[in-house]
Amino acid sequence: MKKDQMAPLHRTPIGLLKAEDRFARMTLATLGAVHAIVMLSLILVLLAIGNQAFAQEMADTEECGGANLVEAMRRDDPQGLETLLAEAEATPNGSGLLWRIEDDGAAPSWLFGTMHVSDPQVTELAPETEKAFNAAATIVIETDEIIDPERAQSAILARPELTMFTDGETLESLMKPGDYALVSERLEELGLPVAAVTRMKPWMVAGLIALPACEMARKAKGEAFLDKMLAEEAIAKGKVLKGLETVEEQLTAMAELPMEFHLDGLVETVSLGPLLDDVMTTMTDLYLEGKTGMILPMIRQAAPAGSQIDGEGYAAFEERIILARNRLMAERAVPIISEGNAFIAVGALHLPGEEGLIALLRDAGYRVTRVE
């Protein structure tokens, strides 16, 4: 399997002008928070439920919103959109959510890209995907611990330093006074006093802030996000359920990133306010269209030339959260695929690219072809 890292990306400065600049700024500022949602949907809900007033407020919220930022580019910057589409088109395996994995020694298996939300548009499987799921004997998700809240909580409590400051540090002690005041004000608006989360690592707080109210409402009511729904159906139908990672490994991946990157991401996420809904709406729309390879090219295309912003933090994020996990998941998927008839469901951002799961499985000798 390939071991090369992708070239560092550069984060966009604060100024928000054109639609494509606005999208890049929002995506880069919130990608860590979005991945906290994507990776840790169950964990974020468990943390939120710890504050009953917050949980009840979210459960009573039904409003969903947000504008599609790609459509804004289509209207405001068609030339920029043309460049984006060309780069997305050049991204290997950047279109499609369901893929067939074949090997001469076993029955075919399937690779499916998910989005870890409970949006009904997302949780309704397309016909070919549902057919593959129903036919599979083994269902594989990122972590099978999501099916057991007590097990997930135990994993969190076993390594508190991964999600909480255990050395006396707090958000207040690490942040500039003005930044801390900004975060505190936003948390108060959400009905979650900063005192309740001041010892949480900043990426956990950013994830809580970035989660759309309607998504938190569905989760607070017990509605399953796509991966958990697949796991529950697998168990109900007597299928074997397996995971490729543990909750501890996912938490460790986030915790190992530079603290400065996490703190910057928290402040910038708060600064965006309602525009966060645009990010999630755009990601959802791209997902439903199967355009898994468009998100990261959007970031690269929109970042301004000659930016003075240091890109090392984001490069570390991409390597640790996406590429390294791709390699780990591919390695652990191989023995499962060798048994045949498996349905492997992982976050859709792990599929495309030169070091995406599809390419890595092909490098391992499998024939991987798009189905849907």
Secondary structure as UniProt FT lines:
FT   HELIX           19..39
FT   HELIX           41..49
FT   HELIX           52..59
FT   HELIX           69..76
FT   HELIX           78..90
FT   TURN            92..93
FT   STRAND          98..103
FT   TURN            104..105
FT   STRAND          106..114
FT   HELIX           120..123
FT   HELIX           127..135
FT   STRAND          138..141
FT   HELIX           144..147
FT   HELIX           149..158
FT   HELIX           160..162
FT   HELIX           171..174
FT   HELIX           177..189
FT   TURN            190..191
FT   HELIX           194..196
FT   TURN            197..199
FT   HELIX           202..210
FT   HELIX           213..220
FT   TURN            221..222
FT   HELIX           226..236
FT   TURN            237..238
FT   STRAND          240..243
FT   HELIX           247..255
FT   HELIX           259..272
FT   TURN            273..274
FT   HELIX           275..288
FT   TURN            289..290
FT   TURN            292..293
FT   HELIX           295..302
FT   TURN            305..306
FT   HELIX           312..317
FT   HELIX           318..323
FT   HELIX           324..339
FT   STRAND          342..347
FT   HELIX           348..350
FT   TURN            354..355
FT   HELIX           357..363
FT   TURN            364..365
FT   STRAND          367..370
//
